[in-house]
């Protein structure tokens, strides 16, 4: 069991390290070549693609929850083939609706292109998600990691080829994204050919199963939509009140701040099927170590802000404003990392989708109130993103600590101190605070027995 977990983690993290390097390289190159307005439209496309999950109505989340912990060989492949066909028909319908409405209502040709591409992306990427969820939940992490790796490499090669070939348009970047998605879909279909090659036989059973999947997954879907809205509502307000270029600059800061999430997601993929398969006592004993380890690694990772800020400011002088706001946004990788690695993973494994839904929508409600109060200040809107994600993170950890009978408040206050220290240092450029931050982090490590034993 331990050998298999280590192997899965190694493959997943390895693939995500390459994914991280590709994402970093693209974030480094794309804004430089595209220009502010073109890059902003690319970010607008990425923003709306983030809502693609709405189009499956909880269908895929139901599959994810239902099959978590099973072996691939145990699956009813004929039933899953029928679900695949129904999903394809449903997404083609949604895609057609998006393309038709945007073609009729939108006057801006660039936004029209964005939404037409979104209609196509919905079909491609939700079919990809179907196969990816099957591989994730059945612990086929190596196959999943290879597919993710191939997709990012294909995308990076296409983007670099287009940029150096003189195609400096957001439309070219979107086409590259869709082509990479198509290539990945072909690979995933081959990987899961046991499902693809089955035949559609029982219509009544297929619709009954689809209805059950939607029923099971709807709470998780609504929770995920709420989670997307936490950042999405603030970004939407920025696009409406400050324009597309400011939207692009803030989006760049968010993209760079979220880069560490690429690595964290690799571990969370392995954790979910593992938690589903181990005893409750083992899950309880694992939690404190995972929580402490994640905090320490991410908090050390926050120090990457300082070289990143210098390098990106030099390389992208037109985005200097972005890196000012990045000082406020960089700690979101701590809040997002802890939420997705621990809160979301554990609560999904415990089938607490309703709790995730309440946490996300309570956070959205608080954020909307804060946004209304902060609507006239861009700095305050950016701070609202940080505060809201921090609220969601600690609502999740607080609930999880209660059901696992773990201490919470002392670590919570320490975390807030560390994040405040980092933000003050990054915003004011008073680097004496870096020394205070490092000493505080070392003391935090020494407070934890499991980590203290490694150093003393």
Secondary structure by P-SEA (a helix, b strand, c coil): caaaaaaaaaaaaaaaaaaaaaaaaaaacccccccaaaaaaaaaaaaaaaaccccccaaaaaaaaaaccccccccaaaaaaaaaaaaaaaaaaaaaaaaaaaacccccaaaaaaaaaaaaaaaaaaaaaaaaaaaaaacaaaaaaaaaaaaaaaaaaaaaaaaaaccccaaaaaaaaaaaaaaaaaaaaaaaccccccccccaaaaaaaaaaaaaaaaaaaaaaaaaaaaaaaaaaaaaacccaaaaaaaaaaaaaaacaaaaaaaaaaaaaaaaacccaaaaaaaaaaaaaaaaaaaaaaccaaaaaaaaaaaacccaaaaaaacccccaaaaaaaaaaacaaaaaaaacaaaaaaaaaaaaaaaaaaaaaaacccaaaaaaaaaaaaaaaaaaaaaaaaaaaccccaaaaaaaaaaaaaaaaaaaaccaaaaaaaaaaaaaaaaacaaaaaacc
